Amino acid sequence: MYFGIGHLSIAPIRSGASDKSEMVSQLLFGEIVEILEKKGSWIKIRCDWDDYVGWMDKKQVKAITPSEYKNYTTNHAFSLELLQPIMSTEHYIPITLGACLPSFDGMSLQLSGNSYQFSGQAIFPSKGNTNIELLLKIARKYLYAPYLWGGRSPLGIDCSGFTQVVFRMLGINLPRDAYQQVEKGELIDFIEQSQAGDLAFFENKNGRITHVGILLNKDEIIHASGRVRIDKIDHFGIFNIDTKRYSHRLRVVKRFIEVLPSIESDINEIEKVISNQVDLF
């Protein structure tokens, strides 16, 4: 097997081996891929966190060894800064919210023999006690990010890229697209039974799942539509607060976080996962 890692801020993942092909996703700094095939200056890759397959310019992926792959997949954090540079002795690389920090120790990170300093806030993912309050605070950091088909960063993001990257920072890996995400999680029968952190899925006129967002509470949703925004929601769907019209028809609500932590455990978890012992906001 051959592996690679994103060594640039953001790089496009395309449907075909051409710069003219549709961008279907993005590789953020520090994210790992398996290299499946080579075709001229292009490589076919499988994303490590969701098995998504696409094509990338091979110059935008740095090869890593199997031992580096094993280390990076188990030893990493995520940036909590909207845009923050990492610094080496020779250059700066601006990285975005959700970028991966391989072998991060709270101050520095390692990437294929190169050392970088990172002075921003970071979160170490934990699957033991996912914190809903923290998840919603991270989601709100994307507010006003422009909609971009295939995007996964605050500089441009689509609806399922938004839900995926937010949940991933807390150790929950979701598939890439909304129609795939809806196959996971626990079904919630009625929106009145929903809780903050649940995912709501929406269908088009043909009954296909085409949209997803994160519930802030039973009446509000944060989602990427034109931009990342907060709108009203009820059993009919999303009510756009600007146009005063329903924009998306609700199909189903799914739960991916089982237990609401207490206020005390919220505070303890935030203090534990945020590096450098600073406030999240």
C-alpha positions as CSV (number, residue, x, y, z in Angstrom):
1,M,0.0,0.0,0.0
2,Y,1.0,3.6,-0.7
3,F,0.0,6.5,1.5
4,G,0.1,10.3,1.2
5,I,-0.7,13.3,3.4
6,G,-2.0,16.8,2.6
7,H,0.9,19.3,2.9
8,L,-0.9,22.3,1.5
9,S,-3.6,24.4,3.1
10,I,-6.4,23.0,0.9
11,A,-6.3,20.9,-2.2
12,P,-9.1,19.8,-4.5
13,I,-10.3,16.2,-4.9
14,R,-11.8,15.8,-8.4
15,S,-14.1,13.3,-10.1
16,G,-11.5,12.7,-12.8
17,A,-7.8,13.0,-13.6
18,S,-8.1,16.6,-15.0
19,D,-8.1,20.1,-13.6
20,K,-11.3,20.5,-15.6
21,S,-13.1,17.7,-13.7
22,E,-15.6,18.5,-11.0
23,M,-14.3,19.1,-7.5
24,V,-16.1,16.6,-5.4
25,S,-14.3,17.1,-2.1
26,Q,-11.2,18.7,-0.5
27,L,-8.1,17.5,1.3
28,L,-7.2,19.7,4.2
29,F,-3.7,20.1,5.6
30,G,-2.6,16.9,7.5
31,E,-5.3,14.6,6.2
32,I,-4.2,11.2,5.0
33,V,-5.1,9.3,1.9
34,E,-4.3,5.9,0.4
35,I,-2.9,6.0,-3.1
36,L,-4.8,3.6,-5.3
37,E,-3.6,4.4,-8.9
38,K,-1.3,6.7,-10.8
39,K,-2.2,8.2,-14.2
40,G,0.4,10.7,-15.5
41,S,0.6,13.6,-13.1
42,W,-2.6,12.4,-11.3
43,I,-3.2,9.9,-8.5
44,K,-6.4,8.2,-7.5
45,I,-6.9,8.4,-3.8
46,R,-9.1,7.0,-1.0
47,C,-9.6,9.3,1.9
48,D,-8.6,7.6,5.2
49,W,-11.5,9.0,7.3
50,D,-14.5,8.2,5.0
51,D,-13.2,6.0,2.2
52,Y,-14.2,8.7,-0.4
53,V,-12.4,8.1,-3.7
54,G,-11.3,10.8,-6.1
55,W,-8.4,12.1,-8.2
56,M,-5.7,14.6,-7.1
57,D,-2.7,16.3,-8.7
58,K,0.2,14.2,-7.3
59,K,2.1,17.5,-6.6
60,Q,-0.5,18.3,-3.9
61,V,0.0,15.2,-1.9
62,K,3.2,14.2,-0.1
63,A,4.1,10.5,0.1
64,I,4.5,9.0,3.6
65,T,5.7,5.7,4.8
66,P,3.5,3.0,6.4
67,S,5.0,3.7,9.8
68,E,4.2,7.5,9.4
69,Y,0.7,6.6,8.3
70,K,0.2,4.5,11.5
71,N,1.6,7.2,13.7
72,Y,-0.4,10.1,12.1
73,T,-3.7,8.2,12.2
74,T,-3.5,7.6,16.0
75,N,-1.6,10.8,17.0
76,H,-3.1,14.0,15.8
77,A,-5.2,17.0,16.7
78,F,-7.4,19.5,14.8
79,S,-7.0,23.2,14.4
80,L,-9.7,25.3,16.1
81,E,-8.6,28.5,14.4
82,L,-10.5,29.9,11.4
83,L,-7.1,30.6,9.7
84,Q,-3.8,30.3,11.4
85,P,-0.2,29.8,10.0
86,I,2.0,27.0,11.0
87,M,5.7,28.0,10.9
88,S,8.9,26.1,10.0
89,T,12.3,27.6,9.8
90,E,11.8,28.2,6.1
91,H,8.2,29.1,5.4
92,Y,4.6,29.6,6.6
93,I,1.6,27.5,5.7
94,P,-1.8,29.0,6.5
95,I,-4.2,26.3,7.7
96,T,-7.9,26.4,8.3
97,L,-10.4,25.3,10.9
98,G,-10.6,21.5,10.9
99,A,-7.1,21.0,9.5
100,C,-5.2,18.0,11.0
101,L,-2.1,18.5,13.1
102,P,-0.1,15.3,12.9
103,S,2.0,14.3,16.0
104,F,0.9,17.5,17.7
105,D,2.3,18.0,21.3
106,G,0.5,21.3,22.1
107,M,3.1,23.5,20.5
108,S,4.7,21.8,17.5
109,L,3.7,19.2,14.9
110,Q,5.7,16.8,12.6
111,L,5.0,16.1,9.0
112,S,7.3,13.7,7.1
113,G,10.5,14.9,8.7
114,N,9.6,18.6,8.9
115,S,8.8,20.3,12.2
116,Y,6.2,23.2,12.4
117,Q,5.2,25.5,15.2
118,F,1.5,26.1,15.8
119,S,0.4,28.7,18.4
120,G,-3.3,28.5,17.9
121,Q,-6.0,26.5,19.7
122,A,-6.4,22.8,18.9
123,I,-8.6,19.9,19.9
124,F,-7.7,16.3,20.4
125,P,-10.6,14.1,19.3
126,S,-12.0,11.7,21.8
127,K,-14.7,9.1,21.3
128,G,-15.2,8.5,25.0
129,N,-17.5,11.4,25.9
130,T,-18.5,13.5,23.0
131,N,-19.5,17.0,24.2
132,I,-22.6,18.5,22.4
133,E,-22.0,22.0,23.7
134,L,-18.5,22.0,22.2
135,L,-19.8,20.5,19.0
136,L,-22.2,23.4,18.6
137,K,-19.6,26.0,19.4
138,I,-17.3,24.6,16.7
139,A,-20.3,24.5,14.2
140,R,-21.0,28.2,14.9
141,K,-17.4,29.1,14.0
142,Y,-18.3,28.3,10.4
143,L,-21.2,30.9,10.3
144,Y,-21.1,33.0,7.1
145,A,-18.7,30.6,5.4
146,P,-19.7,30.7,1.7
147,Y,-21.3,27.6,0.1
148,L,-18.9,25.7,-2.2
149,W,-19.8,22.4,-3.8
150,G,-17.2,19.9,-2.6
151,G,-15.8,22.4,0.0
152,R,-14.7,21.4,3.5
153,S,-13.3,24.6,4.9
154,P,-14.5,28.0,6.3
155,L,-13.3,29.5,3.0
156,G,-16.0,27.4,1.2
157,I,-18.0,24.5,2.3
158,D,-21.1,22.4,1.3
159,C,-23.8,21.0,3.6
160,S,-22.4,17.5,4.1
161,G,-18.8,18.7,4.2
162,F,-19.9,21.0,7.1
163,T,-21.5,18.3,9.1
164,Q,-18.6,15.9,8.4
165,V,-15.8,18.1,9.5
166,V,-17.5,19.4,12.6
167,F,-18.3,15.9,13.9
168,R,-14.8,14.6,12.9
169,M,-13.2,17.1,15.2
170,L,-14.9,15.3,18.1
171,G,-13.9,11.9,16.9
172,I,-17.1,10.9,15.0
173,N,-16.4,10.0,11.4
174,L,-19.3,10.5,9.0
175,P,-19.4,9.6,5.3
176,R,-18.8,12.4,2.8
177,D,-22.3,13.0,1.2
178,A,-25.7,13.6,2.8
179,Y,-27.3,10.5,1.2
180,Q,-24.5,8.4,2.8
181,Q,-24.7,10.1,6.2
182,V,-28.5,9.4,6.5
183,E,-27.7,5.7,6.5
184,K,-25.9,6.1,9.8
185,G,-27.1,7.1,13.3
186,E,-30.2,6.4,15.3
187,L,-33.6,7.2,13.9
188,I,-35.6,9.9,15.8
189,D,-39.3,9.5,15.1
190,F,-40.4,13.1,15.6
191,I,-38.5,16.3,15.5
192,E,-40.1,17.2,18.8
193,Q,-38.0,14.3,20.3
194,S,-34.8,15.7,18.8
195,Q,-32.0,17.2,20.8
196,A,-29.1,19.6,20.0
197,G,-26.4,17.9,17.9
198,D,-28.8,15.7,16.0
199,L,-28.6,15.8,12.2
200,A,-31.7,16.6,10.1
201,F,-31.8,15.4,6.5
202,F,-33.9,16.8,3.7
203,E,-35.2,15.5,0.4
204,N,-35.8,16.9,-3.1
205,K,-39.0,16.4,-5.1
206,N,-37.8,13.0,-6.2
207,G,-37.3,11.8,-2.6
208,R,-33.5,11.9,-2.8
209,I,-31.6,13.1,0.3
210,T,-29.8,16.3,-0.9
211,H,-29.3,18.4,2.2
212,V,-28.2,18.0,5.9
213,G,-27.8,20.3,8.9
214,I,-27.1,20.3,12.6
215,L,-29.9,21.0,15.0
216,L,-29.0,23.7,17.6
217,N,-32.3,22.9,19.4
218,K,-35.8,21.7,18.4
219,D,-36.5,24.9,16.6
220,E,-33.2,26.0,15.0
221,I,-30.7,24.5,12.6
222,I,-27.3,25.5,11.4
223,H,-26.6,24.4,7.8
224,A,-24.8,25.4,4.6
225,S,-27.1,26.9,2.0
226,G,-25.7,29.9,0.2
227,R,-23.6,30.3,3.3
228,V,-23.5,28.7,6.7
229,R,-26.5,30.1,8.4
230,I,-29.0,29.5,11.2
231,D,-32.7,29.1,10.3
232,K,-35.9,27.9,11.9
233,I,-37.0,24.3,11.5
234,D,-40.2,22.4,12.2
235,H,-41.8,19.1,11.0
236,F,-42.3,20.6,7.5
237,G,-38.6,21.5,7.1
238,I,-36.3,24.6,7.1
239,F,-38.0,28.0,7.2
240,N,-35.6,30.6,5.8
241,I,-35.7,33.6,8.1
242,D,-34.7,36.0,5.2
243,T,-37.1,34.9,2.5
244,K,-39.8,33.9,4.9
245,R,-40.3,30.7,3.0
246,Y,-39.6,27.0,3.4
247,S,-36.4,26.1,1.6
248,H,-35.9,22.4,2.4
249,R,-38.4,19.6,3.0
250,L,-37.6,17.5,6.1
251,R,-37.2,13.8,5.6
252,V,-35.7,12.4,8.8
253,V,-33.7,13.2,11.9
254,K,-30.8,11.0,13.1
255,R,-28.8,10.9,16.3
256,F,-25.1,10.3,16.4
257,I,-24.4,11.4,20.0
258,E,-26.2,9.3,22.6
259,V,-26.0,11.1,25.9
260,L,-26.2,14.7,26.9
261,P,-23.4,15.4,29.3
262,S,-24.1,17.4,32.4
263,I,-23.0,21.1,32.7
264,E,-20.1,20.1,35.0
265,S,-18.8,17.4,32.5
266,D,-19.2,20.0,29.7
267,I,-16.8,22.3,31.5
268,N,-14.3,19.5,32.3
269,E,-14.3,18.2,28.8
270,I,-13.7,21.6,27.3
271,E,-10.8,22.2,29.6
272,K,-9.4,18.7,28.8
273,V,-9.5,18.9,25.0
274,I,-8.5,22.5,24.3
275,S,-4.7,22.7,24.1
276,N,-2.7,25.4,26.0
277,Q,-5.4,25.7,28.6
278,V,-7.1,28.7,27.0
279,D,-10.8,29.4,26.4
280,L,-12.3,28.2,23.2
281,F,-13.7,31.6,22.3
